[in-house]
Amino acid sequence: MGAMQKLCGLMRRAIEKYEMIQPGDRIAVGVSGGKDSVALLYGLAKLREYIGIDYEVVAITLDPCFGGVETDYSPIAKLCEELGVPYVLKRTEIGQIVFDVRNESNPCSLCARMRRGCLHDAAKENGCNKIALGHHYDDAIETFIMNLFQEGRVGCFQPVTYLSRKDLTMIRPMVMAEESMISAAIHHEGLPIVKSKCPADGNTNRERTKEWVRMMDKEHKGFKKRIYGAMERGHNSGF
């Protein structure tokens, strides 16, 4: 079985287990151009063909315009055309506000908040009732660890979250898929990636947590699996 088939299989399992998608849903996929969001877009577009649920997909890209420079997303636009998915590209001033105007010491937090707000608005503007995010198995473990060590709380994002203020439901169809599988699927299908030009890229708390989890899993076989299992069994994680 090919890597993309395996990924789609795990996405289908998560969608069914957590009842993520209902007939008539119009789902906005936030496509940053990175591997996770591109794999999510491809997987959700393909699953329409055989999952037995009638739903629509809309791809939405928010260009942060880091350094005031627009990013070329034409490879993503071409992929959407091939998949039969409408593509919405919005240029924003997020990059300039975070790095130039505010000169944030913790830019990731503000950037994430601003992007989230823009994505919610763009989803509503395009008639969507759900937003699919590209968080995967490793993201869930890293978030759990970061919340524990940095904030002293037990918890993680949920596979399905309803935002009553916006009347939008967030879904994370790749929550059962490991990052290595997503990379393999992207490579196998030859899907286009548009690299982030973020000045903070690769130097974040999450990157450091990722390295630590990788090291622990190497030294203590099954570490990731045990953490994920604990999250599923716990009552605070929403799993």
Residue, then its C-alpha position, 0 to 999 in steps of 0.5 A: m500500500g502506498a504512503m498516501q493510501k495509508l495516510c488517507g486510511l488513517m484520516r478516514r479512521a479519525i474522521e469516523k471515530y470522532e465524527m468529524i464530517q457530516p453530509g453537506d459540510r463545506i470545509a475550509v482547509g487552511v493551506s500554508g504551503g507546508k507539507d502538513s497542510v498540503a497533505l491534508l488538502y490532498g487527502l480530504a479532496k481524495l476521500r470525497e471519492y469513496i468515504g460515503i459522505d457528501y462534503e465540499v472542500v475549499a482551500i484557503t491560503l493566507d500569505p503573511c507577506f514576511g518582509g512585505v514580500e508576496t509569496d508565489y503560491s501558483p503551485i498550490a493553485k495548480l494542485c487545487e485545479e487538478l483536485g477540483v477544489p476552489y482556491v482562495l488566496k488572501r494577502t495579509e500584513i501579518g508578517q509586517i505587523v508581527f516582526d516590523v511594527r510590533n517587533e514581538s519577542n514571542p512572535c509565534s504566539l501573536c502570528a498564530r492568533m492573527r492567522r487564526g482570526c483571518l482564517h475564521d473570517a475567510a472561512k465564513e466569507n466563503g460559506c464554510n461551516k468547518i475548518a480542517l487543520g493540519h495537526h498530526y500525531d506528533d503535533a498532539i504529543e508535542t502540544f501535550i508536553m509543552n502544556l505540561f512543562q511550560e504551563g503546568r497543565v494537562g491538556c491538548f487540542q481536541p480532534v473536534t472543537y466547536l467555536s460558538r462565537k464564530d459558529l465554526t467547527m475545527i477538525r483535525p483529520m490527520v491526528m492519528a498520522e505520524e509526521s514521517m508518514i505525512s512526509a512519505a506521502i508528500h514525497h510519494e505523490g510528488l506534491p508541491i511545497v511552498k516554503s515559509k519565509c518566516p524569520a523565526d522558522g526552525n528556532t521555536n519552542r516547538e522545534r526544541t520540544k520536537e527534538w526532545v520527543r525524538m530523543m526520548d522516543k529513541e532512548h525509550k522505545g514506544f515513548k510517543k505511543r505511551i504519551y498518546g495512549a495516556m492522552e486518549r485515556g485521560h479526561n482532560s485532553g479531549f481525545 
